Structure formats: C-alpha cells, structure tokens
Amino acid sequence: MGLYIHIPFCKQACHYCNFHFSTATKYREEMVAAIVREMGLQRDYLGGADLETIYFGGGTPSILSEKHLEAIWSEIHRLFSVRTGAEITLEANPDDLSKDKLEFYKRLGINRLSVGVQSFRSADLRLMNRAHTPEEVVLALDAAFEVGFEEVNLDLIYGIPTSTDSEWAANMEQAFAFPINHLSAYALTVEPKTALAHFIRKGKYPPVEEAQASRQYDQLMDFAKAKGWEHYEISNFALPGKEAIHNTAYWQGKKYLGLGPSAHSFDGLSRQWNVANNQTYMRALSSGQLPAEREILDVQTQYNEYVMTGLRTKWGCNLNRIKQFGLSYARFFRKEATAILAEGLMIEEQGVYRLTPKGYHFADRIASELMVV
C-alpha cells in the first residue's frame, strides 16, 4: 500500500509544466494543516494495511520547512503503520538541497530522493525557466551522496529545442557519472495554456520537434542498455532490482491513498481525486469536508486501465489476467494484437504481451487500439 502527499507549491513556474501548483507559498502553514486534517479523515481508506511506500511529490516538497515536514511525518506515524524498510521518497529541486537540509531529511526518515535536474545545460534550464543552475545540480548531488543517500533518482527532459543530439548524449553521460540507481526521463511536451505553448505560438521560442524527441529517446534506451540498466517502464530506467517501488505500484494496480489538492487515490474498485484548487481544498477541510470526487470502476474501465498501464512496463499484459475481466476481453485483445505484433511493435511470450523498443514510441496509439470503447 502506498501513500502519496501532494505539496502544491513551487518557487517559480516552469514554462512547460501543467501540474497543479501555486507560487503563493505564504499559504504553506494552512496547506500543511489541511493535509493533516485530510489524513485523519482518510485514515481508513487503505483498510488498515501497512504502508510500504510514502511519496512526497508536487509541486516542490523540498520547499517545505523542517517544521512543516515534521508535522506531516508525525501524523503519518500516528495514523498509519509504516512497514520496516518502507521506501520513503521526497522530490526536490537542486537549489533547495543544502547539506543541512539533506541531513534533516535523513534524520526524519527519508531514504530516497528524486531530484528534478531536467538538464545539466544552462541554455536548456533557461528555456524551461528552471530555478537552478548546472553548478547547483552538481553541488546538490555531491552533498546528497556525502550525507549518505544511496537511493537517488534524477529527472531529465529530452527533446529540448536548445539541445542537439550530441548535447543530449553529454547530458546523459553527466547524469550517469553520479552513483545514481534510477533515472526518469520525459520528452518535452507543449501542453495547452502553458508559457511554453504561448512563447512557441508567438515565435519567441523554437518549436518542439517530435523527430528530435524520438531520436533522443532512442539514444537514451541504447545508452541505458549499454550501462546494464533495466528499462522497466516507458519513462523509467533503473539498475537491476532498483525499480521505484511506489510508482511501480501504480502501474501494477495496487492500492494507494493520495493527499493534497489534485491528488488521486485508488482502492482497487474505485478512484477518487481531490479538487485541483488550493483555496477550495483548504476551505473544505477547515469545515471537515473531503474535497473529492469518486468513480466506481466498471469491468470495461478496469480492463482498459490494465491495458494502458501494463503496456507501459517490462511486465506487459498477461492474457490470463485479461481473462479475469471476461473471455470476450481476451478474444478482443488477441485479435487486435495480431496486427501490432506483425508491425514489430509488440512481442508475445507465453501469453504475455510486451512492447518492443520500437513500440514504446507508439505506446499511446497501441493502447488505444487494444482498449474497448
């Protein structure tokens, strides 16, 4: 079972980001109090099971003070049983990671860092409006390893107009030069209503080229394979046995509770999601109300979600699991998969269907073809 806590604050807005966050950090105190209240209302959501993972995401959790994190941490341990050796992750930006703060995280119980590097190149960071510099990345990572963090993920972005293929290769070399054991990499995408979309539309920024992103994704897959890393999910790579336990649970359909504005939860049969508005979220909880909507998942939706998430991973989609939704779903999946297999976009081994490296480029299209509408 997993617990996700969404901290909806950032120092500044990255030009490409469409996640829920606010730069009005003066409300941190009130937000932490609201998250603590929601935790109390939701304590029974997971049926009393031990927490195997805790994930502080956002937004930028590292923007919280020691007092704020201690308040959340204390309430977690008051309301839930945390399994010994649980994976406890905190997302952080390099400019927040002083040695003192890292030592506090270790004392608190954080045992895994996910650092939003995005790029080691100044031009890329300026285009994305990141708050840190390449020098701060190096200082932060050096400090994290000096303090004793062994479980460290880096986030990188490829397909950036200011980064050629050779510069992207240099970015990867620099990332793998650190003793990390996990890498998450995403194509730069132009989301509606973001600053990046506006600047491209006005001609202030060069357009994002799909062909460039495709080439650089191939570079990434080849590079990680040559290093002996596992490509275990479309955007995630790890040393063998070092897959992110929390995120893997999402893709494998395990239960989790999400706290904070815009956070999602899943109990196996239904999903619920909190309102994506900080003030509405805090007002509701101040009056003891859960600011959430809920959807009961019918069999068709459960099948579609299994296909969508399973295809993203090295574990793929198992026909025996699909049969549990009904034999008609298994027949449909096998029929629709025939052409995809013939294209070389997917392989089948003992009833397990997995995307090939070529197929990863077309994952959304393939999933849509295999989903029942």
Buried (B, 14 or more C-beta within 10 A) or exposed (E): BBBBBBBBBBBEBBBBBBBBBBEEBEBBEBBBBBBBBBBEBBBEBBEEEEBBBBBBBBBBBBBBEEEBBBBBBEBBEEBBEBEEEBBBBBBBBBBBBEBEBBBBBEEBEBBBBBBBBBBBBEEBBEBBBBBBBBEBBBBBBEBBBEBEBEBBBBBBBBBBBBBEEEBBBBBBEBBBEBEBBBBBBBBBBBEEEBBBBBBBEEEEBEEBEEEBBBBBBBBBBEBBEEEEBBBBBBBBBBBEEBBBBBBBBBBEBBBBBBBBBBBBBBBEEEBBBBBBBBEEBBBBBEEEEBBBEEEEBEEBBBBBBBBBBBBBBEBBBBBEBBBBBEEEBBEBBBEBBEEBBEEEBBBBEEBBBBBBBEBBBBBEEBBEBBBBE
